[in-house]
Amino acid sequence: MLRYAAQRLVASVPLLFALTIVLFFYVHAVPGDPIAGMLGPNGTPELIEQLRRERGLDRPLLEQYLSWLGGLVQGDLGVSLISGQQITPILIDRIPATLQLTFASLIASILIGFPAGFLAGNYKGSWIDRVLSPLSLLGLSLPVFWIGTLLILVLAVQLGWLPAGGYVPIWEDPVASIRLTLMPALVMGIHLSPFLARMVRTATAELHAEQFVIQARMRGLLNRTIAQRFLLRNGVLPVLVVM
């Protein structure tokens, strides 16, 4: 499993490199001048040209890209055109909250999506599948902001179980930090779990046609034993792909 995850990470490197090219040149293809937009109506042509030279925006695009990519590899993302501050410290200040919410959302989506997808695939065509599959489609259709608003009204306003918002670093107050993370993580988990559930359902249903599962049935193994020994282990692969 770890080897498979490592292979996926290595394979993502060329994709990330290609994304840097697409994103960089796409931003430059968007109409408008960022310097002129930053200065607003008070920007004179002389001031605009001066700032373009200071920010290196007067250089050829290829030279700008190589300079930007070199800084990106070293962790230097440049200076914000809006605030004039270094971008890297701004992002570093927000990384702990982002990672905490990302990790919690991933756990929530797995806890919701994997059991739903596995049950629907293992009992394909049954009433369980007919109930869980439409629920997955419903989850894909619900806007994430609507789910968040609904949970705030129910869990925070009416029941008072969780706070409506805020952030506390987990190293300062673990209990308060976890309580503040639960609701947004649940919102993201509900939003992301249908993708995982559909993938796990398809993979689990296809496993029933594999020879090792058919032979296990012919040997008289119980469905519960087959599900635990064969289906669950192979059904984890789609989870790794999503992660």
Contacts in CASP RR format, 6 or more apart in sequence:
PFRMAT RR
TARGET T0000
AUTHOR 0000-0000-0000
METHOD contacts of the structure
MODEL  1
MLRYAAQRLVASVPLLFALTIVLFFYVHAVPGDPIAGMLGPNGTPELIEQ
LRRERGLDRPLLEQYLSWLGGLVQGDLGVSLISGQQITPILIDRIPATLQ
LTFASLIASILIGFPAGFLAGNYKGSWIDRVLSPLSLLGLSLPVFWIGTL
LILVLAVQLGWLPAGGYVPIWEDPVASIRLTLMPALVMGIHLSPFLARMV
RTATAELHAEQFVIQARMRGLLNRTIAQRFLLRNGVLPVLVVM
1 236 0 8 1.000
1 240 0 8 1.000
4 237 0 8 1.000
4 240 0 8 1.000
5 240 0 8 1.000
5 243 0 8 1.000
8 240 0 8 1.000
8 241 0 8 1.000
20 69 0 8 1.000
20 72 0 8 1.000
21 65 0 8 1.000
24 64 0 8 1.000
24 65 0 8 1.000
24 68 0 8 1.000
24 69 0 8 1.000
25 61 0 8 1.000
25 65 0 8 1.000
28 61 0 8 1.000
33 48 0 8 1.000
34 57 0 8 1.000
34 81 0 8 1.000
35 48 0 8 1.000
35 51 0 8 1.000
35 52 0 8 1.000
35 55 0 8 1.000
35 57 0 8 1.000
35 81 0 8 1.000
36 43 0 8 1.000
36 48 0 8 1.000
38 51 0 8 1.000
38 81 0 8 1.000
38 82 0 8 1.000
39 47 0 8 1.000
39 48 0 8 1.000
39 51 0 8 1.000
49 58 0 8 1.000
52 58 0 8 1.000
55 79 0 8 1.000
55 81 0 8 1.000
56 64 0 8 1.000
56 67 0 8 1.000
57 64 0 8 1.000
59 67 0 8 1.000
68 78 0 8 1.000
70 76 0 8 1.000
71 77 0 8 1.000
71 78 0 8 1.000
75 88 0 8 1.000
76 88 0 8 1.000
77 86 0 8 1.000
77 87 0 8 1.000
77 88 0 8 1.000
77 91 0 8 1.000
78 86 0 8 1.000
78 87 0 8 1.000
78 88 0 8 1.000
79 85 0 8 1.000
79 86 0 8 1.000
79 87 0 8 1.000
80 86 0 8 1.000
80 87 0 8 1.000
80 90 0 8 1.000
96 169 0 8 1.000
96 170 0 8 1.000
97 167 0 8 1.000
97 169 0 8 1.000
100 170 0 8 1.000
100 177 0 8 1.000
100 181 0 8 1.000
101 181 0 8 1.000
101 184 0 8 1.000
101 185 0 8 1.000
101 188 0 8 1.000
104 181 0 8 1.000
104 182 0 8 1.000
104 184 0 8 1.000
104 185 0 8 1.000
105 184 0 8 1.000
105 185 0 8 1.000
105 188 0 8 1.000
105 189 0 8 1.000
105 192 0 8 1.000
106 192 0 8 1.000
106 243 0 8 1.000
107 185 0 8 1.000
108 185 0 8 1.000
108 186 0 8 1.000
108 188 0 8 1.000
108 189 0 8 1.000
108 190 0 8 1.000
108 193 0 8 1.000
109 188 0 8 1.000
109 189 0 8 1.000
109 192 0 8 1.000
109 193 0 8 1.000
109 196 0 8 1.000
109 242 0 8 1.000
110 193 0 8 1.000
110 196 0 8 1.000
110 239 0 8 1.000
112 189 0 8 1.000
112 190 0 8 1.000
112 193 0 8 1.000
112 197 0 8 1.000
113 193 0 8 1.000
113 194 0 8 1.000
113 196 0 8 1.000
113 197 0 8 1.000
113 200 0 8 1.000
114 196 0 8 1.000
114 197 0 8 1.000
114 200 0 8 1.000
114 239 0 8 1.000
116 132 0 8 1.000
116 135 0 8 1.000
116 136 0 8 1.000
116 193 0 8 1.000
116 197 0 8 1.000
116 200 0 8 1.000
116 201 0 8 1.000
117 132 0 8 1.000
117 136 0 8 1.000
117 196 0 8 1.000
117 197 0 8 1.000
117 198 0 8 1.000
117 200 0 8 1.000
117 201 0 8 1.000
117 204 0 8 1.000
118 200 0 8 1.000
118 201 0 8 1.000
118 204 0 8 1.000
118 231 0 8 1.000
118 232 0 8 1.000
118 235 0 8 1.000
119 128 0 8 1.000
119 129 0 8 1.000
119 132 0 8 1.000
120 128 0 8 1.000
120 129 0 8 1.000
120 132 0 8 1.000
120 133 0 8 1.000
120 136 0 8 1.000
120 197 0 8 1.000
120 201 0 8 1.000
120 204 0 8 1.000
121 129 0 8 1.000
121 200 0 8 1.000
121 201 0 8 1.000
121 202 0 8 1.000
121 204 0 8 1.000
121 205 0 8 1.000
122 204 0 8 1.000
122 205 0 8 1.000
122 208 0 8 1.000
122 227 0 8 1.000
122 231 0 8 1.000
123 129 0 8 1.000
124 201 0 8 1.000
124 204 0 8 1.000
124 205 0 8 1.000
124 208 0 8 1.000
129 201 0 8 1.000
132 197 0 8 1.000
132 201 0 8 1.000
133 201 0 8 1.000
136 193 0 8 1.000
136 194 0 8 1.000
136 197 0 8 1.000
136 198 0 8 1.000
136 201 0 8 1.000
137 194 0 8 1.000
139 190 0 8 1.000
139 191 0 8 1.000
139 193 0 8 1.000
139 194 0 8 1.000
140 194 0 8 1.000
140 195 0 8 1.000
142 190 0 8 1.000
142 191 0 8 1.000
144 187 0 8 1.000
144 188 0 8 1.000
144 191 0 8 1.000
147 187 0 8 1.000
147 190 0 8 1.000
147 191 0 8 1.000
148 183 0 8 1.000
148 184 0 8 1.000
148 187 0 8 1.000
151 183 0 8 1.000
151 186 0 8 1.000
151 187 0 8 1.000
152 164 0 8 1.000
152 183 0 8 1.000
155 161 0 8 1.000
155 162 0 8 1.000
155 183 0 8 1.000
156 162 0 8 1.000
156 163 0 8 1.000
156 164 0 8 1.000
156 165 0 8 1.000
156 183 0 8 1.000
157 164 0 8 1.000
162 179 0 8 1.000
162 180 0 8 1.000
162 182 0 8 1.000
162 183 0 8 1.000
163 179 0 8 1.000
163 180 0 8 1.000
163 183 0 8 1.000
164 183 0 8 1.000
165 180 0 8 1.000
165 183 0 8 1.000
165 184 0 8 1.000
166 180 0 8 1.000
167 177 0 8 1.000
167 180 0 8 1.000
168 176 0 8 1.000
168 177 0 8 1.000
168 180 0 8 1.000
169 177 0 8 1.000
170 177 0 8 1.000
170 178 0 8 1.000
195 242 0 8 1.000
196 238 0 8 1.000
196 239 0 8 1.000
196 242 0 8 1.000
199 238 0 8 1.000
199 241 0 8 1.000
199 242 0 8 1.000
200 235 0 8 1.000
200 238 0 8 1.000
200 239 0 8 1.000
202 238 0 8 1.000
203 234 0 8 1.000
203 235 0 8 1.000
203 237 0 8 1.000
203 238 0 8 1.000
204 231 0 8 1.000
204 235 0 8 1.000
207 213 0 8 1.000
207 230 0 8 1.000
207 231 0 8 1.000
207 234 0 8 1.000
207 235 0 8 1.000
208 231 0 8 1.000
212 230 0 8 1.000
213 226 0 8 1.000
213 230 0 8 1.000
213 231 0 8 1.000
216 225 0 8 1.000
216 226 0 8 1.000
216 229 0 8 1.000
216 230 0 8 1.000
217 226 0 8 1.000
221 229 0 8 1.000
END
